[in-house]
């Protein structure tokens, strides 16, 4: 279809009416295909579409109502004008109920019909312009694969845009579930290194020995089980980006080795005598206060500043509540498409509750909540009653007294089990509330189980 020449499909079982319509359309600057039955019109519409369809209602074979129904199955928005005779509007009203855009009585004057056609075409143009505008606004709100138009998010977007251009180290901070890895990927995808690998490492899931082997690789026979040479993740990320998630969990020894590798741009595989040059950009992330960890001696001062060339803070959901409606809309659409659910969104009351709720797990928790709501949807409109998040100040199973004391380990154990009970043993949800990743929670639980077995 040409944007300059509107294309009209006209259906009437009278051949003379069809010829007159085609001549009038040619004079008016329209491209018109005329048919004497609905089936032929439908066949061409199914192949090429149209800007406007005009059809009589009373025809042998496929009548106008049936044609309208079939067209609406293919295109729910194309304007369909119906013609009705017998000086009655009853059929026209019925057609409007079934999705017709407008109607005209027969016999009609072409000047009158042209006004209806122009009105229909104008409606289509306005609808397309609105879609384009929404798309452009959406692109502004969905920069770097993230959603948000609050000042906090715009600041984040502008920072990412500047930092992505260079290859310096960067430290991403923010609470669990805020989207730190999305920021890291944006720094890579919009950088000169975008065509090279992006390699992510969860530092909290590996012991010092395993982390060293994963990052630097090892030679055959370096240790028991090393049956062949393994190239480390830093070598695999050569030319690209290495993302170190939960950097706060690595040991002092590993901090020294990693810092040496970053300073020299070389790695030495475990069991090797020579170093291998690598060119990687390191982006680290943590949900903990690293400056405080440096002050307390849990993180090396020089290692921290080697990573913290640029600090990028990802705001929590509580810092950007105005973005919640846009996030909800995006997640509803995502999961409706994924699970083939015919849902429209949340009712106003539910959406307001979501905007007012505390989301300790941030965007990840909100996203999981919406995914669950879409999966369990019982109709097109979604409902949300709230969560069972324990309120601040709720009584814990540990009681303090001036005579009996417990260790920090015992206190941690009691609190972990308390949160798990509150969420019916759901470890992912408990980890979000505890402010740790699920791997760390699993590791703590395994340690507690080991201690109990030893006792």
Residue pairs with C-beta under 8 A, 6 or more apart in sequence:
1 7
1 48
1 49
1 50
1 51
2 31
5 29
5 30
5 31
6 29
6 30
6 31
6 51
6 52
6 117
6 121
7 30
7 31
7 32
7 33
7 48
7 49
7 50
7 51
7 52
8 25
8 30
8 31
8 32
8 33
8 50
8 51
8 52
8 53
8 54
8 117
9 32
9 33
9 35
9 41
9 44
9 45
9 50
9 52
9 53
9 54
10 18
10 21
10 22
10 25
10 32
10 33
10 34
10 35
10 54
10 55
11 34
11 35
11 36
11 37
11 38
11 41
11 53
11 54
11 55
11 56
11 59
11 64
11 67
12 18
12 21
12 34
12 36
12 55
12 56
12 59
12 83
13 36
13 37
13 56
13 59
13 60
14 36
15 36
18 34
18 35
18 36
19 34
20 110
21 32
21 34
21 54
21 110
22 32
22 34
24 110
24 114
25 31
25 32
26 32
28 110
28 114
30 117
33 41
33 44
35 41
35 44
37 59
37 60
37 61
37 62
38 55
38 59
38 61
38 62
38 63
38 64
38 66
38 67
38 70
39 61
39 62
41 53
41 55
41 67
42 62
42 67
42 70
42 71
45 53
45 71
45 74
45 75
46 74
49 75
49 78
50 78
51 78
51 79
51 121
51 124
52 78
52 79
52 80
52 81
52 117
52 120
52 121
53 67
53 71
53 78
53 79
53 80
53 81
54 80
54 81
54 82
54 83
54 113
54 117
55 64
55 67
55 68
55 80
55 81
55 82
55 83
56 64
56 82
56 83
56 84
56 106
57 63
57 64
57 65
57 82
57 83
57 84
57 91
57 92
57 95
58 64
58 84
58 85
58 91
62 70
64 82
64 83
64 95
65 94
65 95
65 98
68 80
68 82
68 95
68 98
68 99
68 100
69 98
69 99
71 78
71 80
72 80
72 98
72 99
76 99
77 124
77 127
78 124
79 101
79 102
79 120
79 121
79 123
79 124
80 99
80 100
80 101
81 100
81 101
81 102
81 103
81 104
81 113
81 116
81 117
81 120
82 91
82 92
82 95
82 100
82 102
82 103
82 104
83 103
83 104
83 105
83 106
83 108
84 91
84 92
84 95
84 103
84 104
84 105
84 106
85 105
85 106
85 107
87 105
89 103
89 105
92 100
92 103
92 105
95 103
96 102
96 103
101 120
101 123
102 116
102 119
102 120
104 112
104 113
104 116
140 149
141 147
141 148
141 149
141 326
142 330
143 157
144 157
144 160
144 182
144 183
144 186
144 189
144 190
145 182
145 185
145 186
146 153
146 156
146 157
146 179
146 182
146 183
146 186
147 153
147 323
147 326
147 327
147 330
148 154
148 156
148 157
148 320
148 323
148 326
148 327
149 322
149 323
149 326
150 315
150 319
150 320
150 322
150 323
152 315
152 319
152 320
153 315
153 320
153 323
156 183
156 312
156 313
156 314
156 315
159 310
159 312
160 183
160 186
160 187
160 190
160 312
161 190
163 170
163 187
163 310
163 312
164 186
164 187
164 188
164 189
164 190
164 191
165 191
165 192
166 191
167 191
167 192
167 193
167 281
168 281
168 309
168 310
169 262
169 281
169 282
169 283
169 284
169 306
169 307
169 308
169 309
169 310
170 187
170 283
170 284
170 307
170 309
170 310
170 311
170 312
171 247
171 283
171 284
171 285
171 286
171 290
171 307
171 308
171 309
171 310
171 311
171 312
172 180
172 183
172 184
172 283
172 284
172 285
172 286
172 312
172 313
172 314
173 180
173 285
173 286
173 287
173 290
173 311
173 312
173 313
173 314
174 180
174 285
174 287
174 313
174 314
174 315
174 316
175 287
175 314
175 316
175 362
175 435
176 287
176 361
176 362
176 364
176 431
176 432
176 435
176 436
176 437
177 359
177 361
177 362
177 363
177 364
177 365
177 432
178 314
178 315
178 316
178 317
178 362
178 363
178 364
179 314
179 362
179 363
179 364
180 245
180 285
180 287
180 314
181 200
181 243
181 245
181 285
183 285
183 312
183 314
184 198
184 200
184 241
184 243
184 283
184 285
185 198
185 243
187 241
187 283
188 194
188 198
188 240
188 241
188 243
188 281
188 283
189 198
191 241
191 281
193 239
193 240
193 241
193 281
196 237
196 238
196 239
196 240
196 241
197 236
197 237
197 238
197 239
197 240
197 241
198 237
198 240
198 241
198 243
199 233
199 236
199 237
199 240
199 241
199 242
199 243
200 243
200 245
201 211
201 214
201 215
201 233
201 242
201 243
201 244
201 245
202 245
202 246
202 437
202 439
203 211
203 244
203 245
203 246
203 247
203 248
203 249
203 250
204 245
204 246
204 249
204 437
204 439
204 440
204 443
205 437
205 439
205 443
206 214
208 250
208 251
208 253
208 254
211 250
211 254
212 254
212 257
212 270
213 230
213 232
213 270
214 232
214 233
215 232
215 233
215 234
215 258
215 261
215 267
216 232
216 234
216 257
216 261
216 267
216 268
216 269
216 270
217 229
217 230
217 231
217 232
217 233
217 234
217 235
217 267
217 269
217 270
218 226
218 229
218 230
218 232
218 269
218 270
218 271
218 272
219 226
219 229
219 269
219 270
219 271
219 272
220 226
220 227
220 228
220 229
220 271
221 271
222 269
222 270
222 271
222 272
223 270
223 271
226 270
226 271
229 269
230 269
231 269
232 267
232 269
233 242
234 242
234 261
234 267
234 278
234 280
235 267
235 276
235 278
237 278
237 280
238 278
238 279
238 280
239 279
239 280
240 280
240 281
241 280
241 281
241 282
241 283
242 280
242 281
242 282
242 283
243 283
243 284
243 285
244 282
244 283
244 284
244 285
245 284
245 285
246 285
246 286
246 287
246 437
246 440
247 284
247 285
247 286
247 290
247 307
248 286
248 287
248 288
248 290
248 293
248 298
248 299
249 440
250 258
252 300
255 299
255 300
255 303
256 300
256 303
258 303
259 300
259 302
259 303
259 306
261 267
261 268
261 278
262 282
262 306
263 306
264 275
265 277
265 278
265 279
265 280
266 275
266 276
266 277
266 278
267 275
267 276
267 278
268 274
268 275
268 276
269 276
282 307
284 307
287 435
287 436
287 437
290 299
290 304
290 308
291 304
293 299
293 304
294 300
294 301
294 304
316 362
317 323
317 324
317 359
317 362
317 363
317 366
318 358
318 359
321 355
324 354
324 355
324 366
325 351
325 355
327 363
327 366
327 367
328 345
328 346
328 351
328 354
328 366
328 370
329 345
331 366
331 367
331 370
331 371
332 343
332 345
332 346
332 370
332 374
332 382
335 341
335 370
335 371
335 374
335 375
336 342
336 343
336 374
339 374
339 375
341 374
341 375
341 377
342 380
343 374
343 377
343 379
343 380
343 381
343 382
344 380
344 381
344 382
345 351
345 381
345 382
346 354
346 373
346 381
346 382
346 383
346 384
347 381
347 382
347 383
350 382
350 383
350 384
350 385
353 384
353 385
353 386
354 366
354 369
354 384
357 386
357 387
358 389
359 365
359 366
360 389
360 432
360 433
360 435
361 368
361 429
361 432
361 433
362 432
364 432
365 429
365 432
368 428
368 429
369 384
369 387
373 382
373 383
373 384
374 382
388 422
388 423
389 433
390 419
390 422
390 433
396 414
396 415
396 418
397 414
397 417
397 418
398 406
398 410
398 411
398 414
398 415
406 414
412 444
413 448
415 434
416 430
416 434
416 441
416 444
416 445
416 448
419 430
419 433
419 434
420 426
420 427
420 430
422 430
422 433
423 429
423 430
423 433
427 438
427 441
427 442
427 445
428 438
430 441
431 437
431 438
431 440
431 441
434 441
436 444
